[in-house]
Amino acid sequence: MIMSDKFVYLLATIPLCLVWLLLYLRRKDLRKEIILASIFIGILSVSTSYLWWTIDWWRPLTITGTKVGVEDFLSGFASGGIMSVIYEYIFNKVYKNVKLESRSLSAIIILLFMFCLTSWLVFIVGFTTFWASTISLVLAIIFIILVRRDLFFNSLTSGVSMMLISVLSYLVIILISDTWVSNTYLDGLSGYCIWTIPVEEFVFWFLAGMWVGPFYEYVFGKRLK
C-alpha cells in the first residue's frame, strides 16, 4: 500500500474532474448542459450509492468515514457532465435551431420506472445491484433510442467514450494503492477483472454513458447537426 485507502477514492476522481474542466472550458455553448447534467448525476450518484451500490457492489472508504461521501458526488458530477457532451465535443456538433417536442414528463416516468424496477429486482427478487441496474439501464436506453433513433450514435459514442475515460481513474487507483480493490469490492460481482478492476465497472460506465449521453437531447427535444 502506497497510501491510506481513505484517500484513494477522492484522488481517483481527479482525472474525471480534469476532463470535465477541459470540456467546460472548450465548449462555452454546452456549459448549460454540462452543469445541469453534472448536478443531476452528482445527486443521483450519492442517492444510488447509499441505496444500492454499497449493498453488494462496493464500499469504498471515504475521507469522512461515512457510507457515502463527497467522493460520490464528485464522481457523479464530473462523469455526468462528461457523458452529456462528449459526443458533441468529439464530433464538434452544435444544436440546430429546430426544436422537437419536449419530453420532460416522459423523462420523469423513465426515472421513476428505473428506480422502481431496480429496487424491486434488488429487494424483492433478490438480484444483485449490478444485474438490477444493468437491466434498468438497458431498458431505458432501448426506449430512448426507439423514440429518438437519431440519438443512437450519440448514445453509442458516449458509452464507449465514458468507458475509456473511466480507465484514467482506475489507473490512479492501481498506481497509488495495492489494497484498495480487494478492500473495496463486495461479493455481488462475478470476480472477473481487467487490470485488477472488476469487469462490471466497465460495463456500468458503458451503459451509463449510453443512457446519459442522449438524455438531455431527449428531454428538451434538441437536435444536433
C-alpha positions in Angstrom: 0.0 0.0 0.0 1.5 3.3 -1.1 -1.0 5.5 0.8 -4.1 5.1 3.0 -7.1 3.7 1.2 -9.1 6.5 2.9 -7.8 9.0 0.2 -7.8 6.7 -2.9 -11.4 7.3 -3.9 -11.0 11.0 -3.7 -7.8 11.0 -5.7 -9.4 8.8 -8.3 -11.9 11.5 -9.1 -9.2 13.9 -10.2 -8.9 12.6 -13.8 -12.7 12.9 -14.3 -12.7 16.4 -12.9 -9.8 17.4 -15.3 -11.7 16.0 -18.3 -14.8 17.8 -17.1 -12.9 21.1 -16.8 -11.5 20.7 -20.3 -15.0 20.2 -21.8 -16.4 23.1 -19.9 -13.6 25.5 -20.9 -13.5 24.4 -24.6 -17.3 24.4 -25.3 -19.0 27.5 -24.0 -22.1 26.7 -25.9 -22.6 23.5 -24.0 -22.0 24.8 -20.5 -25.7 24.9 -19.5 -26.0 21.2 -20.5 -22.8 20.3 -18.6 -23.9 22.0 -15.4 -27.4 20.6 -15.5 -26.2 17.0 -16.2 -23.4 17.3 -13.6 -25.7 18.4 -10.8 -28.3 15.8 -11.7 -25.9 12.9 -11.9 -24.0 14.1 -8.9 -27.1 13.9 -6.7 -28.1 10.6 -8.4 -24.7 9.1 -7.6 -24.9 9.9 -3.9 -28.5 8.5 -3.8 -27.8 5.3 -5.7 -24.6 4.7 -3.7 -26.5 4.9 -0.5 -29.4 2.8 -1.6 -27.9 0.2 -3.8 -24.2 0.0 -4.6 -23.0 -0.3 -1.1 -25.2 -3.4 -0.5 -23.1 -5.9 -2.6 -21.1 -4.0 -5.2 -18.6 -1.9 -3.4 -18.0 0.1 -0.2 -15.0 2.4 -0.7 -13.6 4.3 2.3 -14.4 8.0 2.2 -12.5 10.9 3.8 -15.4 11.4 6.1 -15.6 7.7 7.1 -19.3 7.7 6.1 -21.3 5.2 3.9 -21.2 7.7 1.1 -19.1 10.8 0.8 -18.2 13.9 -1.2 -16.3 11.5 -3.5 -19.6 10.0 -4.7 -20.9 13.4 -5.6 -17.6 14.5 -7.3 -17.5 11.3 -9.3 -21.1 11.7 -10.4 -20.8 15.4 -11.0 -17.7 15.1 -13.3 -18.9 12.0 -15.1 -22.4 13.4 -15.6 -21.0 16.5 -17.4 -18.6 14.4 -19.4 -21.2 11.9 -20.6 -23.7 14.6 -21.5 -21.5 16.4 -24.0 -18.6 14.1 -25.0 -20.3 13.2 -28.3 -20.8 16.9 -29.2 -17.2 17.6 -28.3 -15.6 14.7 -30.2 -17.6 15.4 -33.4 -17.9 19.1 -33.0 -21.7 19.0 -33.0 -23.9 22.0 -32.3 -27.6 22.3 -31.8 -29.9 23.1 -34.7 -32.4 25.9 -34.3 -35.2 23.5 -34.8 -36.6 22.1 -31.5 -38.6 18.9 -31.2 -41.3 18.2 -28.7 -40.1 18.4 -25.1 -40.4 15.1 -23.2 -39.9 16.2 -19.6 -42.9 14.2 -18.3 -41.7 11.1 -20.2 -38.2 11.6 -18.7 -39.7 11.7 -15.1 -41.6 8.5 -15.9 -38.4 6.8 -17.1 -36.6 7.8 -14.0 -39.4 6.5 -11.7 -39.5 3.3 -13.7 -35.8 2.7 -13.4 -35.9 3.4 -9.7 -38.9 1.1 -9.0 -37.6 -1.7 -11.3 -34.1 -1.6 -9.8 -35.5 -1.6 -6.2 -37.9 -4.4 -7.0 -35.2 -6.5 -8.6 -32.8 -6.0 -5.6 -35.1 -6.0 -2.6 -37.9 -8.3 -3.7 -36.5 -10.6 -6.5 -33.0 -10.8 -5.0 -30.9 -9.8 -8.0 -27.5 -8.2 -7.3 -27.4 -4.5 -7.7 -25.2 -4.9 -10.8 -27.8 -7.0 -12.7 -30.7 -5.0 -11.5 -29.2 -1.7 -12.6 -28.0 -3.2 -15.8 -31.5 -4.3 -16.7 -32.9 -0.9 -15.9 -30.3 0.9 -17.9 -30.7 -1.3 -20.9 -34.4 -0.9 -21.0 -34.2 2.9 -20.6 -31.6 3.1 -23.4 -33.7 1.0 -25.7 -36.8 3.2 -25.1 -35.0 6.4 -25.7 -33.4 5.2 -28.9 -36.7 3.8 -30.2 -38.3 7.2 -29.7 -35.3 9.2 -31.0 -33.5 7.0 -33.5 -31.3 9.9 -34.4 -29.7 9.7 -31.0 -28.3 6.2 -31.4 -24.8 7.2 -32.5 -24.7 9.8 -29.7 -25.6 7.1 -27.2 -23.1 4.6 -28.5 -20.3 7.2 -28.7 -21.0 8.4 -25.2 -20.9 4.9 -23.8 -17.7 3.9 -25.4 -16.0 7.3 -24.5 -17.1 7.2 -20.9 -15.9 3.6 -20.5 -12.5 4.6 -21.9 -12.3 7.8 -19.8 -13.1 5.8 -16.6 -9.8 3.9 -17.2 -7.9 7.0 -16.1 -9.5 6.8 -12.6 -8.7 3.2 -12.3 -5.1 3.8 -13.3 -4.8 6.2 -10.5 -6.2 3.6 -8.1 -3.8 0.9 -9.4 -0.8 3.2 -9.1 -1.3 4.5 -5.6 -2.7 1.5 -3.8 -2.3 -2.3 -3.9 -5.0 -3.0 -1.4 -7.9 -0.7 -2.4 -9.5 -3.0 -4.8 -9.5 -6.0 -2.5 -10.8 -3.9 0.4 -13.5 -2.2 -1.6 -15.4 -4.6 -3.8 -18.0 -6.9 -2.3 -19.4 -10.3 -3.1 -22.1 -9.3 -5.6 -19.7 -9.3 -8.5 -18.5 -12.0 -10.9 -14.9 -12.0 -9.9 -13.7 -11.3 -13.5 -11.3 -8.4 -13.7 -9.4 -6.2 -16.2 -6.2 -4.8 -14.7 -7.5 -6.0 -11.3 -10.6 -3.9 -11.7 -14.0 -5.8 -11.8 -15.3 -6.0 -15.3 -18.7 -4.8 -14.0 -17.2 -1.4 -13.6 -16.5 -1.0 -17.3 -20.0 -2.4 -18.2 -21.6 0.1 -15.9 -19.7 3.1 -17.4 -20.5 2.0 -20.9 -24.3 1.7 -20.2 -24.3 4.9 -18.1 -22.7 6.8 -20.9 -25.2 5.3 -23.4 -28.1 6.5 -21.2 -26.8 9.9 -20.1 -25.3 10.9 -23.4 -28.6 11.4 -25.3 -30.8 12.2 -22.3 -30.5 16.0 -22.5 -31.5 16.0 -26.1 -34.3 13.6 -25.4 -35.7 15.6 -22.5 -35.5 19.0 -24.1 -36.2 18.0 -27.7 -32.9 19.1 -29.1 -31.5 18.0 -32.4 -27.8 18.2 -33.3 -26.1 19.0 -36.6 
